[in-house]
Amino acid sequence: CAIPYIRGPLKSRTIEDILEEAKKLEQDGYKEIILIAQDTARFGMDIYGEPKLVELLKELVKLDFKWIRFLYAYPEMITDELIEAINRNEKVCHYIDMPMQHVSGKILKSMNRPGDRESLTELINKLREKIEDVVIRTTFITGFPGETDEDFTALSEFVNEMKLERAGCFAYSREENTPAYDLPEQIDKEDALNRADIIMEQQYRINDEKQSSYMGKT
């Protein structure tokens, strides 16, 4: 049967609101439920003043779903408490969709995002240590204004070293009326595309390795 999405946005919805809809889906026989927002890990910030995803998951696991999945949790919001909630509840999929966008601290700061290569590496290692069979998916952007050869090399090295289970890479597209449109050091579009192709070629090889490891397993 089709997989239902909790209709969004999760913003401005209480735990009770979501549970009410989830119970209706449970009664209809659905077996997987997906929570989705721009940053689902921030659920509750606008209403409760603090993240409440862990509390929401605690309530959802009481319902008769086989799988509970949430999409899009930015790195800075993946707390030890959230990691523990994922690990201890067998209904919560061990799948982290974590948009990273880049690993260069300079580029991430220009994107108004925190973090750098070191902090992202530390987080991924922690996730793999705490959740043994975790699958991590992310997306990257190449060619963002100011991305130097050194920045791209750092990203390429990171992809090869971390061997993420799923990753997509997109070339930056300059759009009017966005903060990045007027940034200096705009990257040639062809260069941005070539860099994205290099990252994806690396990821295809990693995918082959990861997929081969599942042979003979259910």
C-alpha positions in Angstrom: 0.0 0.0 0.0 1.1 3.6 -0.4 3.2 5.1 2.3 1.4 8.1 4.0 3.2 11.3 4.8 2.1 13.2 7.9 0.7 16.2 6.0 2.7 19.2 6.6 4.1 21.3 7.5 4.9 20.0 11.0 5.4 23.6 11.9 2.7 24.9 14.2 1.3 21.4 14.8 1.2 20.0 18.3 2.1 16.4 19.3 -1.6 15.8 19.8 -2.4 17.0 16.3 0.0 14.6 14.7 -1.0 11.7 16.9 -4.6 12.2 16.0 -3.8 12.0 12.3 -1.4 9.0 12.9 -4.1 7.1 14.7 -6.4 7.5 11.7 -3.7 6.1 9.4 -3.1 3.3 11.9 -6.8 2.4 11.7 -6.6 2.3 7.9 -3.9 -0.3 8.1 -0.9 1.6 7.1 2.4 0.1 8.2 4.9 2.9 7.6 4.6 6.5 8.6 6.9 9.3 7.5 7.4 12.6 9.3 8.7 15.4 7.1 9.6 19.0 7.4 12.4 21.3 6.3 14.2 20.4 9.5 12.1 17.7 11.2 14.5 17.6 14.2 13.4 21.2 15.1 9.8 20.1 15.5 8.2 21.8 18.5 10.6 24.8 18.6 7.9 27.3 17.5 5.2 26.0 19.9 7.1 24.5 22.9 10.2 26.5 22.7 12.4 23.4 22.5 12.7 20.4 20.2 10.0 17.8 20.7 10.8 15.2 18.1 12.0 12.7 20.7 8.7 13.0 22.6 6.7 12.6 19.4 8.6 9.5 18.5 8.0 8.0 22.0 4.2 8.4 21.4 4.2 7.2 17.8 6.0 3.9 18.7 3.0 3.0 20.8 0.9 2.8 17.7 0.7 -0.2 15.3 3.2 0.9 12.7 6.0 -1.4 11.5 8.2 1.5 10.5 8.5 5.1 11.5 10.8 7.3 9.5 11.6 11.0 9.6 13.2 13.0 6.8 15.6 15.9 7.0 17.5 16.4 10.3 20.2 19.0 10.1 23.5 18.0 11.7 23.4 20.6 14.5 20.0 19.2 15.7 21.0 15.6 16.0 21.5 15.3 19.7 22.5 12.4 21.9 18.9 12.1 23.1 17.7 11.8 19.5 20.3 9.2 18.6 19.3 7.2 21.7 15.6 7.4 20.7 16.4 6.1 17.3 18.5 3.3 18.6 16.3 2.0 21.3 13.0 2.0 19.4 13.0 -0.8 16.8 10.1 0.8 14.9 12.1 3.9 14.2 14.1 3.3 11.0 17.8 3.5 11.4 17.9 5.9 8.6 19.2 9.5 9.0 18.5 11.9 6.2 21.0 14.7 7.1 21.5 17.5 4.6 25.2 18.5 4.9 25.6 20.6 1.7 29.4 20.9 2.1 32.2 20.2 4.5 34.2 23.4 4.2 33.6 25.6 7.2 34.1 28.7 5.1 31.4 27.6 2.6 29.0 26.4 5.2 29.3 29.8 7.0 28.6 31.5 3.7 25.5 29.3 3.4 24.5 30.4 7.0 25.1 26.9 8.3 27.2 25.9 11.2 29.8 23.1 11.2 32.8 22.0 9.3 34.6 18.8 8.1 35.8 17.9 11.6 32.4 18.3 13.3 30.6 16.4 10.5 33.1 13.5 10.7 32.7 13.3 14.4 28.9 13.2 14.1 28.9 10.5 11.5 31.4 8.4 13.5 29.1 8.8 16.6 26.0 7.7 14.7 27.8 4.6 13.4 29.1 3.8 16.9 25.7 4.3 18.6 23.5 2.8 15.8 25.3 -0.2 14.4 23.2 -0.6 11.2 22.5 3.1 10.6 22.1 4.3 7.0 23.0 7.9 6.4 21.8 9.9 3.4 22.9 13.4 2.5 23.1 16.0 -0.2 26.0 18.2 -1.3 26.3 21.3 -3.4 29.3 22.1 -5.6 30.1 25.5 -7.1 28.7 27.6 -4.3 30.2 31.1 -4.6 33.7 31.2 -3.1 34.3 27.5 -3.4 38.0 27.1 -4.1 39.9 24.1 -5.4 40.9 23.4 -1.9 37.3 23.5 -0.7 36.3 21.1 -3.4 39.2 18.7 -2.6 38.1 18.6 1.0 34.6 17.7 0.0 35.9 15.0 -2.4 38.2 13.5 0.3 35.3 13.5 2.8 33.0 11.6 0.4 35.7 8.9 -0.1 36.6 8.7 3.5 33.1 8.6 5.0 31.6 6.3 2.4 28.0 7.3 3.1 25.3 4.9 2.2 23.4 7.4 0.1 24.5 10.8 -1.2 23.4 13.1 -4.0 25.3 16.1 -5.3 24.0 19.1 -7.2 25.7 22.0 -8.9 24.9 25.4 -7.4 22.3 27.3 -9.5 22.4 31.1 -9.3 18.9 32.4 -8.6 17.8 36.0 -8.4 16.4 37.3 -5.1 18.5 34.9 -3.1 21.2 35.9 -0.6 23.8 34.0 -2.6 23.0 35.7 -5.9 25.1 38.8 -5.0 28.0 36.9 -3.3 31.4 37.5 -4.8 33.5 34.8 -6.5 30.7 33.2 -8.5 31.8 29.9 -9.9 31.6 29.1 -13.6 28.5 26.9 -14.1 30.5 24.3 -16.1 33.0 24.0 -13.4 30.3 23.6 -10.8 28.7 20.8 -12.9 32.0 19.1 -13.5 32.7 19.1 -9.7 29.2 17.6 -9.1 29.9 14.9 -11.6 33.2 14.0 -9.9 31.4 13.6 -6.5 28.7 11.5 -8.0 31.2 9.2 -9.8 32.8 8.6 -6.4 29.5 7.9 -4.8 28.5 5.5 -7.5 31.5 3.4 -6.6 30.7 3.6 -2.9 27.1 2.5 -3.7 28.4 -0.5 -5.5 30.5 -1.5 -2.5 27.6 -1.0 -0.1 25.1 -2.8 -2.2 27.4 -5.8 -2.6 27.6 -6.1 1.2 23.9 -6.9 1.3 24.1 -9.9 -1.0 22.6 -12.9 0.8 20.8 -10.8 3.4 17.2 -10.0 3.9 
